[in-house]
């Protein structure tokens, strides 16, 4: 029997073979495009980057209303994002945001296996604090995808994504310090901290943590990410010789600043 695809009122993302995918036919209808034009755009992407074929864009066949076999594509979130960048306009932006949110929802559900995360054990005040942290992180991720998107379009999706991340345990909160904070513990705050100090501390503090069977976490920070260390382990490292290593590194860096090139 031929399949029937109706114009969607909301994004349609399904789970197939354990992955969240969207159908090029639904996407064409949602964005107000001819399906053949969407197929043409995907074909061009696959030609430009063959590694996308079968991984991010999977070709499938379907039977149309005339009983003829036609081509379509199923795509994951990364494939959809590449394709959606080819669509412009305010309506297109709304569908882009809505589809990414639906992909997020389906992937979180798959990841969580339908289980409720440990966050529900926190008090309402703690959940509010965690939600605020997640909101900033999620908003930053959306900006990376879409640039400075219209707030009124983002806000409803942002709230939903935050709530789902709280429930599924996709994000967790850990207590710890960054390499810059360790530098401040050693007495090197903003203004008297040489370039490269945080990388030096990480090179020393990371193996010190791992030797003690603790693996630091990565946390979003500005446009990048920082390692988060257990404060007690970091302080123990400073006492055990870490502070002296930092002092020696700083002295060496300052000494380099006094070097001058002269005639031999």
N, C-alpha and C positions, 0 to 999 in steps of 0.2 A: 504493500500500500504506500502511496506517496505520502511524504511527511508534510504536515501543515505548520507553517511558521507565521505567527501573528505578530503585528507590531507591538513590541513590548512597552508596558507602562513603567517598567523598572528594569534594571540590568538583569540579564539572565546568565548566571554562571552555574555550571553543574559539576558534579564530581564524576570523573571517569578514570578508571584504572588508578585510583588513589590520588588523583591530581585535580585541581580546580581548573576548568577550561571554559572558554566561551566560543560560541559558534559564529562564523563570519556572516551567516545569514541574519542572525539576530542583531549583530553589530551594524550591518548595513541598514536594517530597518530603524534601529535606534538613532543612528546618525543621519538618517534621511538620504542615504546613498544607494545607488544601484549596486546590487550584489556583484555584478561583473566588474565594476570599478574597484570594489574592495578586493576582489580576487586579484585584479591587476596590480594593486598596490602591494599585496602580500607577495605575489610572484616576483615583483621588483626587489623587495627586501631579501627574498631567498636567493636571488641571483647575486645581489651585492654581498650577502653574507651567507654562503651555503651551509655553515654550521647551524643556522637557525632551523633549517628544514628537518622535520621529524623530532626536533627537541622542543622548540618554542612554537613552531607552526606545523601541525600535522594535517596532511591532505586527507580528505574523506570524500566518499561518494554518497549522493542521496538521489532519491527518485522525485522528480518534479511533478506538477499537476498533470502534465501530459504523459506521464509514465516514462519519461526519458531520464537517463542517469546524468547527473551534473556534478561538478566539482564544488567543494567547499573546504574551509579550513577550520580546524579547532586549534585554539591558541591558549597558552598559559598567560599569566599576568605580565611577564616580561615581553612576550610577543605582542600582547594587546597594547602595552605602553608604547612600543615602537611604532605600531600601526596608528594608534590614536594621535601621535605627534603629527601625522600627515593631515589631520582634520582640524579645521580652524573655525572660529566663531564662538559667540557666547553660548549657544545651544550645545555645540560640540564640547565646550569646556565642562558644562554641567554633566553631560553623559560620561566624559572622561573621569571626572571625580566620582560619579556614582558607580561606575564600573570598577574602579580601583578599590572603592569601599567594599563592594560585593566580593571581589577577589579576596580582600583582607578577611572578610567575615567567613568565607568558605575555608580559607587556609587555616584560620585560627581554630575553626571547628574540627578540621582534620587533625591539626596538631594536638588539640586538647582531647580528642576522642570523646567529646561530649561531657567531659568531667568539669566540675566547677573548681576553679583554682583556690589556692590557700588564702588568697586575699580576703575572702569572705570572713575569715577568722579575725581580721583586724577590726578595731573600733571604728565607728563612723568618722571620727576626727582623723584617724590614721588613713582611712580610705580616701578621704577628701584630699589629704596631703599627697598620697600616692597618685590620685587622679590628676592633680595639678602638675606633677612631674611628668606623667605620661602625656598629658595634653601638650606640654611644651615640646616634648620629644616628637610626638606624632605630627604636630604642626610643622616642625622643622623638616620632617620626612616629606610631608606634602609639598612644602616649598621647593625641596630638591626636585620633586617630580614635575611640578607645574609652574614654578616661579612664584611671583607674588599674585596668588589667586584672590578672587573677590571674597572678602570675609563672609558675606551672607551665604555664599555657596558652600564654603568650607565648614562653617560652624556646625550644621546638623550632622554632617558626616564625621566631623571631628569628635563630637560627643559620642556618637555610636561606636566609633573605633576605640575610643578610650574605655567605654564601658565593656566592650567585648574583650579588650586586652586585660582588663581587670579580672573578668570572669574566667577567661581561658588560661590565665597564667602565662601569656605570651611575654609579659614583662614582669620582672621582679625587682624589688628594692633591696640593695645591699648597703651596709654601712662600712665606710672605709675612707682612705685618703689617697690623693693623687701624688705623683712625683713632685709637683710644685709645692704641695702642702708639706711634703717631707722636707723639701728644701727650706721652707719657712721654719719648720721645727728645728732645723740645724742653724737657724739664724740668717738665712739668705732669702730675704723677701724681695719684693719688687724694688728695683733701683740698684741693688748690690748683688744681683744674681747674673752670672755670666751666661752667655749663650751656650746652649748644649747641656746645661746642668741637669735638666729633667731627663734627658736621654741617658746621661751618665748614671743618674740614680736608678733609672729603670734597668739598666744593664747589670747593676749590682743587686738591686732589691728583688728582681724577678727570680733569679736562681735561689736567693735566700728564702723566698716564699716556697718555691717548689721543693727545696730540700726538707721543708717542714710539712710536706704533704698538703700544701694549700696552693691552689691555682687562681691567680688574680682574675677578676672579671673586667670586661670592657664596657665603658659607659659613654653615651653620647655627650660631647662637650663642644659647643659652638658648631663649626663646620666639620669637626673631626670626632675622634674618640680618645679617651684616656684610660689607662689601666687604673683599677681601684685596688688598693692594698689594705690589708688588715692593719689597723692603727697600732695594735699591740705588737705585731710582728715588726712593723716599721720602726717603732721606738726601740725594740730589742736590737735591731740591726744597727741603729745609730749608736747605742751604748756599746755594742760589741765591736765597734771599729768603723762603722759607717760614717759617723761624723768626721773622723780623722781622714777618711778617704775623700769626703766631700771637700774638706779644708785643703787637702793636697791638690785636688783637681782645680779648685778656685784659684789657689796660689799659682799653679802652673799657667792657667789661662791669663791671669793678670800679668805674669812674667812675660808671656808671649806679646802682650800689648806694649812692652817696653823695648822689644827687640828693634834694632835699626840696621839697615844695610849700609856698609861703608866700603870704601875701596880697599882691596886686598894689598 
